[in-house]
Amino acid sequence: MPAVSSIPIPALHRADVLVIGGGVMGLWAGVMALRAGLSVCLIEASRIGAGASGGLLGALMPHMPDRWNEKKALQREALVSLESEIARIEAETGLSCFYRRCGRIMPLLRPQHVERALRHGEDAAQNWPVGHVWRFEAQPGIEGWPDRAGAPAGIVVETLTARLSPRALLGALDARLRADPHCRVIEDDPVRSLDAQEGSALSASGLRLGFSACIVAAGVESFPFLAEGLPSSAPPLGQKVKGQAALLDARIDPALPILFADGLYVVAHENGQVAIGSTSEEQFADPASTDEQLDALIARAVALAPGLAGAPVIERWAGLRPKAIGREPMVGRHPDLPRLFALTGGFKISFGIAHHMAEAVVGEILGRPMTLPQPFLLATHMSLARTGGKTRA
Ligand SMILES: Cc1cc2nc3c(=O)[nH]c(=O)nc-3n(C[C@H](O)[C@H](O)[C@H](O)COP(=O)(O)OP(=O)(O)OC[C@H]3O[C@@H](n4cnc5c(N)ncnc54)[C@H](O)[C@@H]3O)c2cc1C
């Protein structure tokens, strides 16, 4: 009689698409795959929104309207199409994402900034969607938003920027997935190993998951999964950049535009709360802690918008943004492993583009030509790593 192994082989659970990661990228990937008629298993190491996506800001800001290129055009399309995508998810789930095209105000500090602002106005007229403007105004039109002292040379007002509630969007996407009989969502179970040749993954709890295609959307943890085939001397495919943000119970008008000044975001949300962010830290000891750098941001926000003074800080939060080696998002099929796909590296703009990137990856899985620019492709990032490329600052 042959010897019987005492180690049980876990049963194989199969789906057309395995999505690793329950952040904004992974959730949109699941939704797009289901819409395309594919079955989906989404597996999340912790809980939905445990990574960078579970934050506070939700700003959806376009790139500058000058020096127009393919990348800026793609983001413009994504920001425009997001509005109807969100309306669709809201209609399907009955849940609000608290989306609003609120626009943005940028204070100008020096007279020479005015000329540039006027030039950008012409660029926006040429490159932005019809009806959206980038406009110089000599002084703030909304009292205290920003304070005149913070905008000595006037302000720029632009109308393309929007915002949403990150957690509400994740909740709606999650609900959309769970309501679909062709989708399984697993939480609290990290993927430990991936065999992209064979088409299977093993989770920490011992689940064996079979797939035809695997989309790696594990945020900052994506890079090692995707590095297969790179020499051990190659630099990592991406890095972790910490960000801190705060939420104030400011009880202000939710329709106020986002204030944006030199890396500082002040975002009014639908419930009158205000999110303030964000630090950008490449060196840090504790990814989850907040510190005096966040206090300084809050102080800057209060100086810019004095109406926020005294508003209780109801949450302090930190997360790790995925920054790919080539700086652009990292998307698409692995050059040597046809079942393996990347969907990460959104760095500071994931919420505005995730639906668009996810749709492109699902299209590629279905055999459609990849429509995203070359610098976004996983293959491009891998070539950069092969030649020892460093992430640009
Ligand atoms: C302070 C701050 C402010 C920001 N503000 C904005 C903003 O205003 N607008 C904007 O567009 N972007 C903003 N960003 C950036 C944005 O949050 C990120 O780019 C985005 O959330 C990345 O989404 P993701 O799905 O790629 O990764 P994540 O949200 O990090 O999701 C990855 C998920 O994968 C899971 N995971 C990891 N390893 C495994 C594994 N082995 N198995 C299974 N699951 C795994 C993680 O638990 C996590 O939930 C901000 C980021 C920070 C930190």
The ligand as a Gaussian input file, in Angstrom:
#p B3LYP/6-31G(d) Opt

LIG

0 1
 C       -1.918000      60.975000       3.449000
 C       -2.322000      60.534000       2.071000
 C       -3.169000      61.332000       1.324000
 C       -3.551000      60.955000       0.030000
 N       -4.409000      61.756000      -0.660000
 C       -4.826000      61.366000      -1.895000
 C       -5.769000      62.136000      -2.599000
 O       -6.246000      63.156000      -2.122000
 N       -6.155000      61.712000      -3.832000
 C       -5.642000      60.565000      -4.398000
 O       -6.021000      60.205000      -5.533000
 N       -4.739000      59.813000      -3.740000
 C       -4.317000      60.197000      -2.506000
 N       -3.407000      59.444000      -1.831000
 C       -2.814000      58.278000      -2.499000
 C       -3.777000      57.114000      -2.493000
 O       -4.302000      56.954000      -1.207000
 C       -3.024000      55.839000      -2.932000
 O       -2.370000      56.077000      -4.158000
 C       -4.025000      54.708000      -3.135000
 O       -4.801000      54.532000      -1.990000
 C       -3.314000      53.405000      -3.476000
 O       -4.321000      52.440000      -3.636000
 P       -3.962000      50.915000      -3.837000
 O       -5.235000      50.190000      -4.006000
 O       -2.918000      50.825000      -4.903000
 O       -3.212000      50.505000      -2.488000
 P       -3.785000      50.310000      -1.002000
 O       -4.936000      51.192000      -0.724000
 O       -2.614000      50.425000      -0.095000
 O       -4.360000      48.845000      -1.028000
 C       -3.548000      47.714000      -1.061000
 C       -4.208000      46.644000      -0.218000
 O       -3.503000      45.432000      -0.422000
 C       -3.488000      44.734000       0.800000
 N       -2.391000      43.764000       0.753000
 C       -1.066000      43.974000       0.912000
 N       -0.384000      42.815000       0.819000
 C       -1.302000      41.845000       0.603000
 C       -1.225000      40.428000       0.452000
 N       -0.055000      39.777000       0.523000
 N       -2.383000      39.725000       0.271000
 C       -3.584000      40.369000       0.198000
 N       -3.696000      41.709000       0.347000
 C       -2.581000      42.433000       0.545000
 C       -3.318000      45.812000       1.843000
 O       -3.764000      45.383000       3.117000
 C       -4.163000      46.942000       1.262000
 O       -5.468000      46.948000       1.786000
 C       -3.029000      59.767000      -0.532000
 C       -2.194000      58.932000       0.228000
 C       -1.846000      59.303000       1.518000
 C       -0.963000      58.385000       2.321000

